[in-house]
């Protein structure tokens, strides 16, 4: 049996250094960042904090960290994707995750034990797994993806299970993963607005229910036609603001010169054609919800003014010196990867952090193709409100299933509406009426 690592020796006998080591703490939990930062600072580390994956990229580019500690959930990026791309960009940085498997093949600094010690000292209770007699440095990690190995399980003298080849999982309350551990799959009831029982669709329903009662800003990311506005409307419907206004504005559809006045309002004579003052959409939505679709297309100059509003709830009409305070929940949506654009500087990073407090991703139709029959029936029922409901035969369904759907659910709606028209008086849509509007690749 391997001897336990003496964590207490780190605090009493720090390793001499020629310069302070630097680390980045990546977590949306400010309390966790504060506790870990305090511990690492006591171990003579210089610490930078990041509330999201995109901010971690910015901090890593601005400094030369020896290590990065990443929480098990990022509000803006998938953890596995972040780890893979971060390791490619910064191969010499030691990456430690607070939850789940450690990245396979990641560079390990000579001071990794100090990072593990910082995580250990910041867990509150239930330390039995960390009292297990095992050497953390020699435990092999499983890959982020791929086949899972089942490690042999042994018992220490105090009866605690441990596994020499198990993942060292270091969440807020660290535990060792054993062969008997099995993830619990929560039962989720989908919202009526969201048609589909695929796991990624049920996850959207779960996230909507979690965040809807709060005033937390929400960023919805997903391809065009995947139902981002439906998600925003569901968030408003389930919120305490449901009896107040819900306004939606497409930031890509309004010229820059008019978008500011549309959002914030203007006074009489503020610009040519402003013959009278007008209240903006944000002010009119007081007490309710403002949905900013295609936020990624908002001009950088206007982003600064929106940031001020999101931070403190104050707005200023165009041409006015007075500020107005309103209570509006902001929900934004985009088909772009705002985290990457923020890291590149083409979108304000500070505004991104404010909007992406809670992230919801809407999948393309190709990512939940098993829901297509349900969606087809739902759309045909909706079309049947104005005329007799049409049926669809198996050949037409097979043709729909074989298509790639670059326009997602919105394209499916258009294809079925076109098919219903082409079917004429016939009560059934066949494969002959399925026209995708462009030559198939």
N, C-alpha and C positions, 0 to 999 in steps of 0.2 A: 504494500500500500504506500502511495506517495505521501510525503510529509506535507502538512498544510502550510500554505504560504503565510508568513507572519505580517498581516496587514499593519499591525500597530507599529512595526519598525519603520514604516514610511514616514510617519509623523515625527518620530523621535530622531531618525537619522537620515535626513534628506541627502540625496546624491549631490555632490558638489557640481556646480555648473559654471561654465564660462559665460553663458548668457541665459536669460530666462527662456524657457520653452513656451511656445504659444499653442493655444488650442481654440477651436471654434465649437461652441455648444449650439446644436440645432434642435430646437423644440418650440412648439407653439405654447407650451406651458411655461409662463414667466416665472412661476414659483420654483419649478424644477431648475430652470436656468440659474436663478438666483442662488439656490442652495449649492448646486454643483460649482458655480463660479466661485463662491466663497471657499469651498474646500480646495479647489485647484489653486486659487490664489495663495492659500496658506501653504501649499506645496511649491510655491514660487513659479507658478505658471502665469503667463499673460493670457488673458481670456477675452475672446470676442464672442458675442452672442448673436444668434440668428433665429428669427421666429418662423422661418420657412426655408425650403430648399433653395429657392431663388436667391434669398438673402445670403445663404451660406456660400453660394457661388460668388457673389459680390465680395464677401469678406475674404474668401480664399484667394481671389485675384488681387485683393488689396494688401494681403499679408502673405507670409510664408509659413503657414502653420505646420507644426510637427504632427498634430493629431486633430481629428474631428470626432466629436461624440454626437451621434444622431439618434433622435427619439424614434420610437417604433412607428409613429404615424406623422406624416407631413401634411400640412393643409393644402399644399399646392402640387405635389409630385408623388408618384408612386415610389415607395421606398426602394424596391428592387431596381427600378430604372435609374433612380438618383444614384444609388451605390455603384452601379455599373458604369455610368457616364462619369461620375466623380473620380473613380479609380483610374479611368482612362486619361482624364485631364490632369490628375494629380497623383501619379503612381507612387510617389515617395511619402505621401501623407498616411499616417496610421489612422484607420477608420474603425471606430468602435460603435456598435449599435446598442441602444438601450433596451431593445426588445427584439426577439427573433434571432436567427442565426447570424454569426459574424461573417463578413464577406470572405469568400474563399480566395486565397492567394493574395490577400491584402498585405501591404507593407506593415511591418510591426516595428515601432520605435523601441529603443531600450527602456523607455519609461512607461510602457503599457501597463505595468503593474500599478503605477500611480493613478492611471485613468480608472482601472477597475476598483482601486481603493476608494476613489472619489465617489463612484457609483455605490459602492458598498456602504459608505458612511452616511449616505443620504437616503437610505431606505429606513422605514420606521420600525417595522416589526417583522415577525416571521422570518428570522434569519437562519433557520435550521439548515437550509440547503447550503448556505455559505459556510457553515461549521463542518461540512463534509470534508473528509481528509482527501483532498485532491489538489494537484498543482495546476492552477488555471493556465499557466503559460504553455503547458504541454497538452492541453485538451484540443483535439482536432475539431475544426468547424465543418459543418455541412455546407454545401453550396447553396446559393440563394435559390436556384432552380435546379430541377433534375430529380433523380431518384433519391429517396430518403433511406439512409441506413438505419437499422435497428441495433442500438448498442447493447452489449451485455449489461445487465443491471446487478449490482452488488449491494450489500448492506454494510454500513459502517458499524462501529461498536455501539453507537447510540440508536441504531435502528433506522437511520436516515438512508434512503435510496440514493445511489449515485451511479453514474455511468461514465467510464473512462473515455468513450468515444462520443459522448453526447455533446450537443450544442451547449455552450455557456450562454444562457439567455439572461440579459441584465436589464430588466425593466425597472420601473420605479421601485418595485419590490422584487429583488432578484431571486430567481429560482433556477434549478437545473432541470433541463428537459429529460424525462425518462421515457422508457419504452411504453409505459402505460398511459402516458399523457395523450389525450385526444381532444381536438378542438370541438367546442360546443357550437353548433349551428343554430342561431336564433331563429325562431319562427316569426316571419314578417308577413303582415297582411298588406297587400298592395293597395295603393290609393285608387279610387275609381277613375281619376283622370289619366293614369298611367296604364296603358294597355300592354300587358305582357307579364309573364311569370318567370322569365329568365332571371338567374341570380343577380345580374347587373341591374335589372329593372327593379327587383325587390330591394336592392341596396339603396336605390334612389328614394323609394318610399320610406325606408327606415331613416335615412338622413333628413328627409323633409320633416318627419314627425319629431325628430330630435331637436332641430333648430327652429322650427316654425314658431314656438311660443316665445322665443327671445327676440331681441332687437338687433342681434348680431348681423353685420353685413354678410352677404352670401355672394360668392362668385360661381356662376354656372358655366362650365366649359363643355363644348361638344360640337360636332360637325353641324353644318347648315342643315336644317330640316329635321333635327333630332328631338325637337320638343322642348327647347329651353324656356320659351315663354310659358308653356303649360306648367313647367316646374315652378316658375316664379308665381304664377297664379295660385298654384296649390299652396305654396308657402304663405301667401297672403290670406287665403281662405282659412287656413288652420291657425292663423295667428290672432292675438287679441285685437289686431288692427282691422279685422275683416269687415267691420261696419264702416270703416273710413275709406277714403279714395284709394284706388289702385291706378296709377298712371304708367304707361309704357311709352318709351321714345326710342327710336332707332338712331343711334349716333352716326351711322354711316349714310343715312338718307337725307340729312339736313346739312346744307352748306355751313362751313365754319362761322361765317359772319352772322348767321341766324341762330345757330345752335345755342350760343351763350344766352341770347335773349329768350329763347324758347325755354331753357332750363331755369334761368334766374330772374326773368322778367326785365322790364325796362321802363324808364320814365318817358314822359312826353318830350320829344325833340332829342332823344339820346342819339339817334342816327337818322339818316334820310328816310322819310316815310313813316317815322314814329309820330303820328299825329296825336296820339294819346298814350298814356301809360298803360302797362299791361302786367298782370301778375304772372310769374313764371310757373312752370309745372311743379317744381320743387315746393314752392310756397303753397300752391293749390293742394298739394298732397299732404299737408300738415296733419299729423296723426295717422297717416296711412303708409303706403308703400310706393316707392319710385323704382321702376324697372328700367335700367339702362341697357338696352340691347346693343350688341356690337360695340362694347366699350373700348375695344382695341383700336377702333377707328377714330376715337376722339383726339383732336389736335392736342399737342403737348402743352400749348399755352392755356387751354381750357382745363386741362387736367390739374393744373396747379390750383385753380379756383375751386374745382370739385373737391380736391384734397382738403381744402380749408373747410368746406361744408361737411364732409364726412367726419372730420376730426372734432368739430365743435358745434355743428348744427346751425351755423350762421351763414347767411347768404346776403349778397349785395346786388341789387338790381343794376342793370347797365345804365350809367348816367346818374346814379344816386350815390351819395356819400354815407347814407344811413345803412346800418345792418339790421337784418330781421332774423330772429331766431325761430326755427320751426323744428318739429319732431317728426322726422321722416326716416323710415327704414329704407336703406339702399340695397337693391339686388341688381347685380350686373351680370352680363352674359357675353360670351365671345366664342367664336369658332377658332380663334388663334391660341397659341401656347403663350399666355401672358408671362409666365415665369421666365421663359427663355427670352422674350422680348425685353423684360425688365432687366435681365442680366446683360443684354446687349446694349441697353440704353435707349431703345426705341419706344419704350413705355416707361413712365415714371415709376421707379421701384417703390418709392414711399407710398404712392397711391395704390400700387398693386398689393402691398402688405396690408393696407387698410381694407381693401375690398375682399381679399382672399382669406379673411379670418376663418371662414367655413367654405369648403369647396364641394361642389356637386358636379359630377361628370355625367353627361347624357351620352349613351353609346350610339354609334351608327347602327342602322338597321342590320347591316351585315354582321354585327357583333351579337345580335340576339335574333338570328334568323328563325329560331324555333317559335318565336312569337308571331310570325307572319300570318298564319291562318287566323289567329285572334284579331290581328289588326285589319285583315281583309274584311272579316265579318263586321267589325265595328264601323269601318268606313262605309261599307255597303248599307248598313242600317242607317247611318247618318245621311247618305244620299237618298235613302228611301223616305225621308221626311217630306220631300217635295214631289216624289213620284213613287210608283210601286217599287218595292224592294226587289232587286234582282238577285238571282242565285249565281254561283260560279261553279263550273264543273272542274273535275280533277285535272284535265289537261291544262286548263288555264292556271290552276294553282301550281302545277309542276313548272310551268313557264315562269311564273313569278319567283318560285324558289331558286331557279337557275340563274337569276339576274343578280348583278353586283350591287345595285342600289347606291350609286354615288350621291344621290340627293336624299337619301335616308327616307324617313316616314313621309315627309312632304311630297317626295317624288312618287311614292306609292299611292298617295291620295290622288295625285294628278293622273297617274296611269289608270286607276280604277274609274275615275270620273270620265276619262276619255273612252274607256272600254264600255261604260254604261251608255254613252251616247252612240257609239258605234254599233252596239247591240240593237238599237232601235226599239221595236215593239217586242222583241224576244225577251222572255223572262230570265234567260240564262246567258251568262257571259262565258264564251269559249276562248280557247287559245287564239283563235283567229282575230278576236277583238283586242288582244293584249298588244298594244303598240307603245314601245318605250320612247318614241319620238326621235330617236337617233340610231344610226347603225350600231349594232352590238359589236364589241371587240371580240 
